[in-house]
Amino acid sequence: MRTLRIRTFIMLCFFFITLVPWIFFVTAHFMETKTLSFAKNQPQNEILQGKLTETIHLIEEGAAQWRDANWQSQLHTQLRQAKMDAVILSSSGQEIFQSNPDRSGSLSSTERFSVIEDGHLLGRVIIYLPKSNATQMISTIAGLSLAIFIIGVEMRRFLLKPLEKMSFAARQIAAGDWDAKLPSSRITEIAEVRDGFETMVNGLQQSYQKQAELEKERRFVIAAVAHDLRTPLFALRGYLDGLEQGIAQTPEKIAKYVAVCKEKSVQLDRLVEDLFTFTKMEYLETQLNDKTVDLKLILQKSIDSLNPPARQKDILISNHSAGNCIVKGDTHLLERAMNNLLDNAVRHTPSHGEIIVQCCQDGHKVKFAVRDTGPGFNSEELERVFEPLYRGEASRNRSTGGSGLGLTISQRIIRRHGGELAADNHSGGGALLTGWMPAADPD
């Protein structure tokens, strides 16, 4: 939709308010004079003056015949030809002659004079001249009034109505109605304000939706954490009560109780640490401590840290990384992400299985993959594997499941570094986690 600048609109209004009265004036002039020429005004005034002089001369010369019907008829004919009217009054103020009793002199010019002979007042004469520019003036005023009315209507249509609608829409949005329709306008400045307002509303709506999603996730996290904390805490309290009450009387039983308490405390510590990292990644927009790091070395550190639990299950972890896999990122966060991937693989890979780790540079990306020989993901797990606190086991059994935050944390760390992490099943069996990050600039 084509728009007008407000200054252009105002200039058009001024032009219109000047043009319309002029059109009315010219039209009235043409209807009265049958011509569009204004140069004849001076000759017409001279003709009128000549006729007025002749009429005055006739009245003064015929003072003795004022009451004569023939003379009055002659005067009436001359007045009609000159488009004038006259009233003759006696010295005492009585009306002797009136050419047009219905004549209203409110809008006419008059010529008044007295007729005196030999020092005696014979009478007074009033001559009504033709209406000169009265019609044109009335037409001009009418045109000006019409122009002001039309401009008022258009200003309300183009300026006031859009602003009123925008004010109403703002109150609707403030009340929570995000679908409130913002009005369009043919005025550029109002249209720009509308576009800026719409951008602000869209930003507020996205912020509100994100806040609602975060609030929903926060409530879910609180409920899930309460559930996950209750089980190890209940077990820990039970075994501690057993130690306190002397149920474990032999050194073997005491050692077993202590080992179980230690295991539960480790689970609690891990859950709290995962929750802290998850909250940090989700709610805190912290600046990354960017450094140039070799992702291949980070993967090797993760392999070394997870080799002990892998050896307990006779799981072989193979590192097939090739070349330099240089990226820019936070070393601590990247180690945490890779540890979570390998820990997930170790927990879901059966005994005597194998985990294959790969890393290589492909163009401007550094790609990595972690594949295990476990059962892989089912269709539901593939859709929800990166959801916070989701675990595939319906019973949420911690014998195989972790905190439910490991893969979520890994994905968000990779995304914070400008990459992506995805889950799938390998064609040869087992789960396959693949990802990429931008390669570091060689310079």
Secondary structure as UniProt FT lines:
FT   HELIX           6..33
FT   TURN            39..40
FT   HELIX           41..61
FT   HELIX           63..65
FT   TURN            66..67
FT   HELIX           69..81
FT   TURN            82..83
FT   STRAND          85..90
FT   TURN            91..92
FT   STRAND          95..98
FT   TURN            101..102
FT   TURN            106..107
FT   STRAND          110..117
FT   TURN            118..119
FT   STRAND          120..128
FT   HELIX           134..155
FT   HELIX           156..160
FT   HELIX           161..174
FT   TURN            175..176
FT   TURN            178..179
FT   HELIX           188..245
FT   HELIX           251..283
FT   STRAND          291..294
FT   HELIX           295..312
FT   TURN            313..314
FT   STRAND          316..319
FT   STRAND          326..329
FT   HELIX           331..348
FT   TURN            351..352
FT   STRAND          354..362
FT   TURN            363..364
FT   STRAND          365..372
FT   HELIX           379..384
FT   TURN            385..386
FT   TURN            388..389
FT   TURN            394..395
FT   TURN            398..400
FT   HELIX           406..416
FT   TURN            417..418
FT   STRAND          420..425
FT   TURN            427..428
FT   STRAND          431..439
//
